[in-house]
Amino acid sequence: MKVHHLNLCTMCPFGGRWIDGGSGGVLASGEMIVHALLVETARDGLVLVDTGMGLEDVRAPLRRLGAGFVVMTRPRLREEETAIRQVERLGFAPSDVRHLAVTHLDVDHAGGIGDFPQARVHVHRAEHAAAMRPLTANEKSRYRKVHFTGNVRWELHEAGGERWFGFESVRAVADDVLLIPLPGHTRGHCAIAVRAPSGSAEEWLLHCGDAYFFHREIASPPECPPALATFQRIIAVDDERRRKNAARLRALHADAGSRVRIFSAHSPHELRAAQVASVARETKSAT
Ligand SMILES: [Zn+2]
């Protein structure tokens, strides 16, 4: 089992440190990334956790992603950063990716689904329903039908598996990849737990999607730059549930932070830390 931490796109919304907690002024760009995992499993081929923006999104961003998303997040769309091109650079064929495990179906998580037509797409049933039959203005504006055309091989999941650190879990692709329902940001939003490669300091990786955005939101006491906090509140389908689930992640980090590496989809800080840990593990195992 090997896990690659990939950045599928860098987004540069205005807001500087009010977005990323760095040093930029309000008219500077804040840094947000799109953190995905490529998991080499022993028996189930490659599993891609979140798909970022796809090739067609890079070619026609306004049509595919919508003007609102493009203007607000200012994504630096590059073909070489799409998941399919990074899979190829790692020496695999796109058809080696047998499973996509998707935290939710917003454009920056589901845009790459169409680049892997042979893969099974694992998502929570409630999230699929929200994207196919959006009910509110929020849902109608956030999902893009163009990402779900063609013959998508959906595998819809509902809660009912074994508990995982006190959370509901759903076995998505084998015992090593689990969906953990964490609704709030969207109706069927999930975190995705992946068993950590051997030699890791932790036992599990937990990709939390958009359950929170800023790395210090899972610290005690939590912190979040103000513009990013406002954005999360406005975009949430159910903000009370989102905040409750963020509190559960904070408790998990406090209780089991040494056993579970927790990260969100958009934190550059957490992506770099995970990549540094991966390189250190590989260096150690090679010597
Ligand atoms: Zn997102």
Residues whose N, C-alpha, C, O or C-beta is under 5 A from the ligand:
A	BS01	ZN	D108 D210
